Amino acid sequence: MAMCTLAPAPETPAASPLAAAYDRLAEVFPGLRVTEVREAGELPRGGGWVRAAELAEGGAVLDAFLAWDDEQVRRDYGERARPDVVAGFGLHRYAWSVCLLVTLPWFLHRRVPRVPVDSVAYDRASGRIAVRAREFSCLPGDPAAALPGARVVHGEEALRAAVREAVAEHLGPLLEAFGPLMRRGPRALWGMATDEITEGLWYVGHLLGEERRAMAEAELLLPGSVAPFPRGAAFRELSGPDGEKYPTRDRASCCMFYTLRPQDTCVTCPRTCDADRVERLSAARA
Protein backbone atom coordinates (compact mmCIF):
# COMPACT_ATOMS: atom_id res chain seq x y z
CA MET A 1 0.00 0.00 0.00
CA ALA A 2 1.38 3.42 -0.95
CA MET A 3 2.11 5.68 1.99
CA CYS A 4 1.01 9.34 2.01
CA THR A 5 3.71 11.72 3.19
CA LEU A 6 2.47 14.91 4.78
CA ALA A 7 4.06 18.09 3.51
CA PRO A 8 6.21 19.67 6.24
CA ALA A 9 5.82 23.33 7.05
CA PRO A 10 8.69 25.28 5.45
CA GLU A 11 11.42 26.90 7.49
CA THR A 12 11.22 30.51 8.59
CA PRO A 13 13.66 32.71 6.64
CA ALA A 14 16.55 34.26 8.54
CA ALA A 15 16.20 37.88 9.66
CA SER A 16 12.45 37.87 9.14
CA PRO A 17 10.86 41.09 10.45
CA LEU A 18 7.77 39.11 11.45
CA ALA A 19 9.28 36.08 13.16
CA ALA A 20 9.37 37.56 16.68
CA ALA A 21 5.64 38.33 16.57
CA TYR A 22 4.72 34.88 15.30
CA ASP A 23 6.98 33.22 17.86
CA ARG A 24 5.30 35.23 20.61
CA LEU A 25 1.89 34.11 19.33
CA ALA A 26 2.97 30.47 19.59
CA GLU A 27 4.12 31.05 23.17
CA VAL A 28 0.83 32.43 24.43
CA PHE A 29 -1.50 30.54 22.08
CA PRO A 30 0.04 27.17 21.12
CA GLY A 31 -3.08 26.20 19.22
CA LEU A 32 -2.03 28.48 16.35
CA ARG A 33 1.46 28.30 14.87
CA VAL A 34 2.69 30.43 11.98
CA THR A 35 5.58 29.44 9.74
CA GLU A 36 7.06 31.74 7.13
CA VAL A 37 7.96 30.52 3.66
CA ARG A 38 11.09 31.71 1.93
CA GLU A 39 10.78 34.04 -1.05
CA ALA A 40 11.29 31.31 -3.64
CA GLY A 41 9.63 28.59 -1.54
CA GLU A 42 6.36 26.82 -2.19
CA LEU A 43 3.40 26.94 0.12
CA PRO A 44 2.68 23.48 1.54
CA ARG A 45 -0.04 21.31 0.10
CA GLY A 46 -1.27 17.82 0.83
CA GLY A 47 -2.28 16.33 4.12
CA GLY A 48 -4.52 18.84 5.87
CA TRP A 49 -3.16 21.90 4.07
CA VAL A 50 -5.42 24.08 1.94
CA ARG A 51 -4.26 27.17 0.08
CA ALA A 52 -6.23 30.37 0.49
CA ALA A 53 -6.23 31.00 -3.26
CA GLU A 54 -7.92 27.64 -3.79
CA LEU A 55 -10.57 28.44 -1.18
CA ALA A 56 -11.23 31.73 -2.93
CA GLU A 57 -11.94 29.86 -6.15
CA GLY A 58 -14.79 28.00 -4.45
CA GLY A 59 -15.93 24.70 -5.91
CA ALA A 60 -14.67 21.33 -4.72
CA VAL A 61 -11.88 22.70 -2.52
CA LEU A 62 -14.27 24.94 -0.58
CA ASP A 63 -16.83 22.13 -0.33
CA ALA A 64 -14.19 19.81 1.14
CA PHE A 65 -13.07 22.52 3.55
CA LEU A 66 -16.61 23.00 4.86
CA ALA A 67 -17.18 19.26 5.13
CA TRP A 68 -14.84 19.41 8.15
CA ASP A 69 -17.17 21.92 9.86
CA ASP A 70 -20.23 19.88 8.97
CA GLU A 71 -18.71 16.77 10.50
CA GLN A 72 -17.55 18.64 13.60
CA VAL A 73 -21.08 19.92 14.27
CA ARG A 74 -22.62 16.47 13.86
CA ARG A 75 -19.97 14.90 16.09
CA ASP A 76 -20.14 17.48 18.88
CA TYR A 77 -23.84 18.37 18.87
CA GLY A 78 -25.53 15.30 17.45
CA GLU A 79 -27.34 17.17 14.70
CA ARG A 80 -26.69 18.81 11.38
CA ALA A 81 -26.40 22.56 11.01
CA ARG A 82 -27.94 24.47 8.13
CA PRO A 83 -25.54 24.83 5.17
CA ASP A 84 -25.31 28.61 5.66
CA VAL A 85 -24.41 28.10 9.32
CA VAL A 86 -21.70 25.59 8.40
CA ALA A 87 -20.24 28.06 5.90
CA GLY A 88 -20.26 30.78 8.56
CA PHE A 89 -18.42 28.53 11.01
CA GLY A 90 -15.80 27.72 8.38
CA LEU A 91 -15.19 31.34 7.45
CA HIS A 92 -15.04 32.47 11.09
CA ARG A 93 -12.46 29.86 12.03
CA TYR A 94 -10.33 30.75 9.05
CA ALA A 95 -10.62 34.54 9.23
CA TRP A 96 -10.05 34.81 13.00
CA SER A 97 -6.70 33.09 12.62
CA VAL A 98 -5.56 34.77 9.41
CA CYS A 99 -6.31 38.28 10.68
CA LEU A 100 -3.64 37.71 13.34
CA LEU A 101 -1.04 37.34 10.58
CA VAL A 102 -1.48 41.07 10.07
CA THR A 103 -2.67 42.50 13.36
CA LEU A 104 -0.19 40.87 15.73
CA PRO A 105 3.06 42.05 14.05
CA TRP A 106 1.48 45.51 13.93
CA PHE A 107 0.46 45.39 17.59
CA LEU A 108 3.81 44.11 18.84
CA HIS A 109 6.35 45.62 16.45
CA ARG A 110 4.55 48.13 14.20
CA ARG A 111 5.15 45.97 11.12
CA VAL A 112 2.31 45.16 8.74
CA PRO A 113 2.75 42.31 6.24
CA ARG A 114 0.87 42.06 2.98
CA VAL A 115 -0.76 38.65 2.76
CA PRO A 116 -2.69 38.26 -0.51
CA VAL A 117 -4.55 35.00 -0.99
CA ASP A 118 -1.73 33.45 -2.99
CA SER A 119 0.61 33.80 -0.01
CA VAL A 120 -1.20 31.76 2.66
CA ALA A 121 -1.91 28.09 3.34
CA TYR A 122 -3.84 26.76 6.30
CA ASP A 123 -3.96 23.44 8.13
CA ARG A 124 -6.64 23.93 10.75
CA ALA A 125 -6.58 20.35 12.06
CA SER A 126 -3.09 20.99 13.42
CA GLY A 127 -3.50 24.76 13.93
CA ARG A 128 -0.82 25.75 11.43
CA ILE A 129 -0.59 28.61 8.95
CA ALA A 130 2.14 29.04 6.35
CA VAL A 131 2.67 32.54 4.98
CA ARG A 132 4.96 34.06 2.37
CA ALA A 133 5.04 37.80 3.08
CA ARG A 134 7.09 39.49 0.40
CA GLU A 135 6.26 43.03 1.55
CA PHE A 136 5.57 44.76 4.83
CA SER A 137 4.94 48.31 5.99
CA CYS A 138 6.81 49.90 8.89
CA LEU A 139 7.56 53.29 10.41
CA PRO A 140 10.64 55.44 9.81
CA GLY A 141 13.43 54.49 12.18
CA ASP A 142 12.46 50.84 12.34
CA PRO A 143 15.64 48.77 11.85
CA ALA A 144 13.63 46.50 9.55
CA ALA A 145 13.13 49.41 7.14
CA ALA A 146 16.41 48.46 5.50
CA LEU A 147 15.26 44.91 4.73
CA PRO A 148 14.03 43.81 1.29
CA GLY A 149 10.29 44.29 0.88
CA ALA A 150 10.04 47.09 3.44
CA ARG A 151 7.63 49.93 2.68
CA VAL A 152 8.11 52.90 4.98
CA VAL A 153 4.98 54.85 5.85
CA HIS A 154 4.89 58.07 7.82
CA GLY A 155 2.81 58.02 10.96
CA GLU A 156 0.63 55.69 12.97
CA GLU A 157 -2.52 56.39 10.98
CA ALA A 158 -0.78 55.45 7.74
CA LEU A 159 0.27 52.20 9.39
CA ARG A 160 -3.28 51.56 10.58
CA ALA A 161 -4.47 52.11 7.01
CA ALA A 162 -1.94 49.49 5.91
CA VAL A 163 -3.47 47.03 8.41
CA ARG A 164 -6.96 47.62 7.05
CA GLU A 165 -5.75 47.33 3.46
CA ALA A 166 -3.84 44.11 4.12
CA VAL A 167 -6.79 42.42 5.82
CA ALA A 168 -9.21 43.60 3.13
CA GLU A 169 -6.89 42.43 0.36
CA HIS A 170 -6.78 38.94 1.82
CA LEU A 171 -10.37 38.53 2.96
CA GLY A 172 -12.08 40.16 -0.02
CA PRO A 173 -11.77 37.14 -2.37
CA LEU A 174 -12.70 34.78 0.48
CA LEU A 175 -15.86 36.72 1.29
CA GLU A 176 -16.89 36.54 -2.35
CA ALA A 177 -16.49 32.74 -2.28
CA PHE A 178 -18.17 32.14 1.09
CA GLY A 179 -20.87 34.81 0.76
CA PRO A 180 -23.36 32.95 -1.46
CA LEU A 181 -23.10 29.87 0.77
CA MET A 182 -23.68 31.98 3.87
CA ARG A 183 -26.60 33.85 2.26
CA ARG A 184 -25.26 37.19 3.45
CA GLY A 185 -24.61 40.41 1.58
CA PRO A 186 -21.39 42.44 1.45
CA ARG A 187 -22.19 44.63 4.46
CA ALA A 188 -22.86 41.64 6.70
CA LEU A 189 -19.75 39.86 5.44
CA TRP A 190 -17.50 42.84 6.06
CA GLY A 191 -19.14 43.22 9.46
CA MET A 192 -17.96 39.71 10.17
CA ALA A 193 -14.46 40.75 9.12
CA THR A 194 -14.66 43.63 11.59
CA ASP A 195 -15.44 41.13 14.34
CA GLU A 196 -12.58 38.80 13.41
CA ILE A 197 -10.04 41.65 13.45
CA THR A 198 -11.29 43.03 16.75
CA GLU A 199 -11.91 39.87 18.72
CA GLY A 200 -8.74 38.11 17.61
CA LEU A 201 -6.59 41.06 18.70
CA TRP A 202 -8.60 41.44 21.92
CA TYR A 203 -8.19 37.78 22.83
CA VAL A 204 -4.47 37.55 22.11
CA GLY A 205 -3.92 40.92 23.80
CA HIS A 206 -5.45 39.38 26.93
CA LEU A 207 -3.11 36.38 26.68
CA LEU A 208 -0.17 38.75 26.34
CA GLY A 209 -1.22 40.65 29.47
CA GLU A 210 -2.03 43.72 27.35
CA GLU A 211 -5.81 43.52 27.04
CA ARG A 212 -6.50 47.21 27.59
CA ARG A 213 -3.85 48.27 25.09
CA ALA A 214 -5.23 45.80 22.55
CA MET A 215 -8.70 47.29 23.00
CA ALA A 216 -7.38 50.83 22.60
CA GLU A 217 -5.43 49.90 19.48
CA ALA A 218 -8.47 48.17 18.00
CA GLU A 219 -10.55 51.30 18.61
CA LEU A 220 -7.97 53.41 16.76
CA LEU A 221 -7.76 50.86 13.96
CA LEU A 222 -11.54 50.67 13.56
CA PRO A 223 -12.93 53.90 15.01
CA GLY A 224 -16.19 53.60 13.09
CA SER A 225 -17.22 52.89 9.54
CA VAL A 226 -13.99 52.80 7.50
CA ALA A 227 -14.46 51.21 4.08
CA PRO A 228 -14.89 48.36 3.57
CA PHE A 229 -15.51 47.76 7.28
CA PRO A 230 -19.05 48.95 8.13
CA ARG A 231 -18.55 49.68 11.82
CA GLY A 232 -15.89 50.11 14.47
CA ALA A 233 -14.47 47.96 17.22
CA ALA A 234 -17.25 49.35 19.43
CA PHE A 235 -16.03 48.43 22.89
CA ARG A 236 -18.04 49.51 25.89
CA GLU A 237 -17.96 48.88 29.62
CA LEU A 238 -20.47 47.18 31.90
CA SER A 239 -20.77 47.63 35.64
CA GLY A 240 -21.24 44.72 38.03
CA PRO A 241 -23.39 44.78 41.20
CA ASP A 242 -20.42 45.84 43.32
CA GLY A 243 -19.13 48.44 40.88
CA GLU A 244 -16.67 46.14 39.13
CA LYS A 245 -16.06 46.91 35.45
CA TYR A 246 -16.27 44.46 32.56
CA PRO A 247 -15.27 45.29 28.98
CA THR A 248 -17.59 44.09 26.24
CA ARG A 249 -18.68 44.88 22.70
CA ASP A 250 -21.57 44.05 20.40
CA ARG A 251 -20.60 41.96 17.44
CA ALA A 252 -21.40 43.39 14.01
CA SER A 253 -22.30 39.90 12.81
CA CYS A 254 -23.81 36.74 14.24
CA CYS A 255 -22.06 33.37 14.16
CA MET A 256 -25.50 31.68 14.10
CA PHE A 257 -24.57 29.25 16.87
CA TYR A 258 -27.97 29.94 18.41
CA THR A 259 -29.48 27.82 15.62
CA LEU A 260 -27.88 24.82 17.34
CA ARG A 261 -28.08 25.90 20.99
CA PRO A 262 -30.55 28.81 21.40
CA GLN A 263 -29.62 29.37 25.06
CA ASP A 264 -25.86 29.31 24.51
CA THR A 265 -24.95 32.60 22.85
CA CYS A 266 -21.57 34.33 22.70
CA VAL A 267 -20.98 36.88 25.45
CA THR A 268 -20.57 39.56 22.75
CA CYS A 269 -23.60 38.45 20.74
CA PRO A 270 -26.26 41.14 20.26
CA ARG A 271 -28.72 38.49 21.47
CA THR A 272 -27.03 38.41 24.89
CA CYS A 273 -28.47 41.08 27.18
CA ASP A 274 -26.23 43.11 29.47
CA ALA A 275 -27.51 41.40 32.63
CA ASP A 276 -26.54 38.00 31.27
CA ARG A 277 -23.17 39.37 30.17
CA VAL A 278 -22.40 40.69 33.64
CA GLU A 279 -23.44 37.39 35.24
CA ARG A 280 -21.26 35.34 32.90
CA LEU A 281 -18.28 37.69 33.05
CA SER A 282 -18.37 37.89 36.84
CA ALA A 283 -18.55 34.08 37.07
CA ALA A 284 -15.56 33.77 34.74
CA ARG A 285 -13.57 36.30 36.78
CA ALA A 286 -14.40 34.47 40.02
N, C-alpha and C positions, 0 to 999 in steps of 0.2 A: 504494500500500500504506500502510495506517495505521501511524504510528509509535507505539511505546510509550514513554511518558515515565516514567522512574523517579522515585519520590517522594523528594525531598531530605530529609535529616535536619533536623529543626527546630533553631532557634537556642536556645542556652542562655540562660535568663533572667538578667537582671542581678542581682547581689548574691546569687547562689545559694550556700547554705552547703555545697554538695557539689562545686562546680565545681573547686576546687583539688585535691581528691582524684582526680577523674576526669581532670583534666589531667595530674596526676603519673603516673597509670596509663598514659596514652597515651605519655608520655615514655619510660618504662622498658619498656613492652610495646606497641609500635605495632600489633600484631596485633589488639588489642581497643580500640575507641574508643567512649566513652559520650557521648551527647548528651542534654541535658535538654530537656524539652518544657514550654512555658509552661503556666500553670494552665488557660487556656481553649483550649490548642492540642490538635490531634489527633495521635495516634500515627501514624507513617507506615504506609502499606500499599502494596502493589504492588511490582513488581520482585522482589527477594529477601526483602522484609520479611514476617515472620509475627508476629502478635500472640499474646502468651502466653495470653490468654483464649481464643483460638481453638484453640490447642494443647490447652488443658485440656478443651475440649469433645470432643476426639477426632475420630473420623470422617475425612472426606476431607482436612481440613487436616493432621491428624497423619500420615495415610498419605503425603501429599505431602512432608511434612517428612522422614520416615524414608526416602523414596525416594532422597534425597540421600546418606544414609549407605550405603544398599544399593549405589548406583552407585559411591561412593568405594571401598568394599571390593572390588568386582569390578574396578575400574580399577587399584587399587594392588596387589592380591594375586592377581588372576587366578582368583578363585573366589567363590562366594556364601557369605555368612555365614547362619547360622540366623536366622529372624525375631526370636527373643528377643534374640540377640546384637546385631542391627542396632538394635533398640529401645533396648538398653542403651547402645550407642555414642551414639545421638541424645540420650538424656537426659543422659549424662555431659557431652557437649560443650555442651549448653545450661546445665546446672546449674552447672558449674565457672565459667562466665563470669558468670552472673547472681548467684551468691553474692557476687562481688566488688562488686556494686552496693551491698551492705550492709556487708560486712566491711572494705573499704578505707577508706571515710570514717570508720568507727569506729577503725580502726587508726591512721590519720594525724591525725585531728582530733577524735575522740571525738564524732562525729555519726552517728546511725543512722537512715537513711531507711526509711520504710514503702514497700514496693513490691508491693502486691497484683497479681494477674495482669492486672487491667485497666489497669495503669499501665506495661506493658513491651512493647516490640516488638523483634524480633531479626532481624538480617540476617547470618547466619553466613558467607555467601560472601565478604562484604567485612569481616567482623569488627566489625560495628557493633551497638550497643544503643541504643535510645531509651527514656528513662524519664521519667515524670511523677510526681515525688515531692511530694505535697501536704503531708506531715507528716514530721517527723524528731524524734528524741529527742536531747537534749544535757544536759550537766552545768550546774549553777549556775555563773554567772560566765563562761560562754561568750558572747562578743559576739553570736553568732547566736541566743541565747535570746530576743532582742527581735524576731526576724523572724516573719512570719506562718507558721503551721504548726509552730512550735517547741513541743516538749513537754519540759519540764524534769524530769529524774529525779534523785534524790539518791543519788549514790554509783556507784562503778564496777560493782558487781554488778548494780545496777538497769539500768545501761546494757548490760551483757552479756546480761541477760535480754531487753532490747529487740532485740538482735542475733538471739538465738535465735527470738524471736517473729516478727521480720520475715522471716527466712529460711523459717520453717515456714509462715507465712501465704502466701508466694509458692509454695513448692514443693509444699505439700499437694495442691492441685488437679492439679498436673502429675503427681505420683506416682500419683494415682488413675487418670489417663488412661493413663500409660505402663505401670503395674503389670501389667495383664492381658496386655499384649503381651510383657512381659519375663518373665512366669511367676514372679514373685517376690511374697512376702507383704510386709505393712507393715513388719515389723522389718528385713528385708533392704533394702527401699527407703529407709527412714530411715537405715540404716547407710550406704548410698550417699551420702545427703545429708551425713552426718557427714564422709565422705571429701572431698566437694567443698568444703565449708567449710574444712576443715583444709589440704588440699593446695593449694587456690588461694591462701590467705593465705600459706602457707609458701613457695610459688614466687615470688609477687610480693614478699614480704618479702626473699627472696634477691636479687631484681633491684634492690631499693631499698637494698641493703647493710645490711639489718636482719634477717637470717635468724633469729638467736637470739632477738631480741625478738618476732618473728612467732611463733616456736615457743612461747615463754613465754605470749604472749597467747592463742594457740590452746588451750593447756593450761588456762588460767583460764576461757576461754569454754566449753570442753567438758572438764570435769575427770573425767567419768565418764558414767554413764547419767543424762541430764537430758531428760525427756520433751519432744518425741517422739524425741530422738536416743538410740539404744540403747547407745552407748559413747562414750568420750572421744577426744581427739586422739591419745593413746597414743604419744607419742614415746619413743624409747629410744636408747641410744648403743651403737655397735659399736666394737671396738678392732681396729686393723690390726696387721700383723705387727711393726711397729716402734713400736707404742704410739700411733699416730695415732688420732684419734677421728672417727667418722662418725655423724651423726644419721640415724635412720631411724624408721619406724613400720610397723605392720602394718595394712593396709587392713581396714575393716570389711566391705567388699564386694569382689566380683571383677568386673572389666570384661569378662571372658570372652574376652579377646584370645587366650588360649592355644588356643581352639578353631580359630583360624586358623594360629597359629604356636606350637606347644607349647613350643618351646625359648626363646621370646622373651617372657618375662614382665616385668611392671613390677618395678622395684627394691623397691617397697613391697608387692608381692603376697605374700600368705601362702604361695604356692607357691614363692617364692624363698627359699632357705635363707640363713642368715647368711654362710656362707663365700662364696657367690656374690655376695651384696650387697657384702661387703668388696672382693672382686676388682673388681667393676664400679665401685664408688665410688672406689677408689684409682686405677683407670685414668682415670676422668673427672677426678679432681683433678690427675693428672700431665699 
